[in-house]
Amino acid sequence: MVGDRKWAARAGMIATATAVAAGAAGVRWVWRHQDELMLRPPLNEWTFAHMSLLLPTETVPRADRLSVLPRAPRPLEFAYEWDGATRTLSDLHTRTHTTGFAVVHRGRLVHEAYPGRFAGPDRRFQLFSLTKSVTSMLVGIALEEGAIGSTDDKAVTYCPQLAGSAFDGPTVEDLLQMSSGAGGEEDYEDPDAPVNRLMRAVAGQGGTVLEAVRSVRPHSTPGTWFNYSTLDTQVLGWVLEAATGRTLAQYAAERLWGPIGAESDAYYALSRRAPRTAVGGGSFNATVRDMARLGLLMARGGRWGGEQIVPQQWVERSRGAGLPHLEGGALGEGYPAHYGYSNQWWTLGGAHRAFTGLGIYGQHLWVDPEADVVVVKTSAWPVADDPALDGETVTAFTALVAHLSADG
């Protein structure tokens, strides 16, 4: 788009001018920190809509036969209370930096908006850790097909390259529940945190992705303690690829994107250096509408067009694991009390047992099967993790679901 090119040119001019003004040392600093700069405002809004220009990719082609997502547009005139004031949907978009937004109620697209400067129905957005929930869906399918024998299988059975590492012991189940006992805190501000070592490897700035995964140490007995870790899902993605003989993109195209009739190509971003690999926990890019289709698939118990795509039992376990250390409020310090965890999804508990995929910088795929509501929200938060912005979003979504349920 012309506007995109102008923005990219402007961003390049700003970066260049800054570097020139800073002299040779500044040039070197900008070069070393280019990936970090692209994640900060105002550049991050462009970055999250143009990952295919920054990293190698593998396409997940759109379906040969597209499905119709029926539309029944309506205004969403609801309010929510936050920070001592009554807020509206417009306030939510402004305050939480929404770029794309869609609401599906009873199978119909009732609301769609794209407040972002580079957003639109055809734009593929970087979904970050919402990718984990997509990986979970694929694992459930692979288990049903018998490609993966059991969740009790050890990861190293499929990934012998991990022998002797902290991941030589955890099972597929441990990885699904973020309970591998490997690695450290997912701290995006700590340069030496495992997730940042992984991202530097993906960006080609320090070793291979395999070396980053093998570098972590065990910290607890597998299956006993929740520790959110993108490395767990990275290993889970490798298990899936080894078991199916397909890349994540190929398997997603065959088992998800085609069956749900996706209207646009999606893609996985890959590591810059060979051997190139997708980040199973954070590199999926797709349109808001197609993510709404995935949410609707989960809201309908894994069925689409009369066909069981994701096993119904797999969808059910994604709504809650029934394990004490994964219940809402039990995940530990640093995790919002309104979340539990299960099967690579964040759970909300309560009577509806809603669940959501989440990605840093404000990506959401909210699924409430009881209310038959799906909400997709892409965002460009100023920082990777912000409890206040997350809390406001959850409060707004809860009010939105109540509004739709009451209004019929």
Phi, psi and omega in degrees: 000148183299317180299322179297316181295320178297318180294317179298318179296317179297316179298319178295321179296318179298313181297318180295315180298319179298316182295317180298316181297328183277349181081191185300319180297321179295321178300314180297321180296314180299318180297316181293330187251020185299320182292323177295318181297324182290349178263359181258151172297146001270000186287335189294329180297323175289316182303314187291347177252005184218037183298333180293344176270352187248334182223156171298155183222162169232126187283142166253098189294148179295165185291148173294322178245108184284143175268150177271128173259098187304142182247136175219068187300142180204152175289145178252084184266077178234168180224156175221156181260127178206133176056041175076014181219157175272126185244159178244175177299321177299320177298318180302313181299316182291313187287332183247016168059046179295138173250322178219147187206135177212146178231127175247126178232124181052042174082002182242140177283102186266344181204140179209133181210150181224080181290342183292151182293334183243021188263163177170169183301333182264359184279129174271125183257144173289122187259358178049231189286355170299338174306326182302320181292326175294316177302319178300316179302318180293322177296319178300320178294316181297325177293317180297324180280346180090003178295318170261127186293312185197155174291347177277352178295142176283142181301323184293341175299323179267336185235074182298342178294349179262005178302135180084357178263180178294344179265010173269086185152310179299146179266172174302320178299317179300318180294318180299326184262013181054044183229038183289337185078010182246149175085183182239198183292140177279076184255107185287347180267348181266113183301333183264003177298146182308321182295325180283328173296320177297314182293325176295322177295318178298320181282358179078026184247014180172090175070187180264166177297319179299318179297322178296318180293318181289344185284343184280160182245156176289147179232345180200169178292129180305141176086006186243342190215132179281128173214102183300125185209122176296333179294327176301316182285331175300315178294319178301320177296321177294322176302314182298315180295318180293321183289324185264343185071019180234151169288165178303319181296317180295315182291321178297321179296317184285323190255343181235300189297318177292307182301327181271000178069040181305140185268348181225152171299143167249179174200157170256133170283144183244161176295149184289323184264150175284148356286125182291139182216145174283149174269102183296347180251008183185025185229016180277135179233129183205167177282160178298317182297318180289328174292327174298323176298316178298318178297319179295322175303315180289324179294333181262025175071024177088006181260146178214123179057035179084359181249138177277107183270305175256132181306136182301320179296328179292320176297317182297317181288342176286347180270353179163133185273340184072018179255131186306319185282357179246004180286160178303131181084356184251004185286339179116172179297143180096351178244133180304139184293341181281355181252140159249192181213144175195126166063034181073022173233152173267130185256152183250347178065207180071186184295327183276337183050046175292162178212161187212142166274142182230146171224150179302162183064017168093039177262133183223139166230095187267127183233119177237093183297327182293318178274351182058050181233136172233134177233130174245131178220120169256149188213171174224068178302154177293334180230162184296316186229125180219103183303326181292315179294322176295314181299319178295320179297315179297318178298317180294317179297320179298317178293322179297315179298317179298321179296313180294321180293321181286327185277343178075000000 
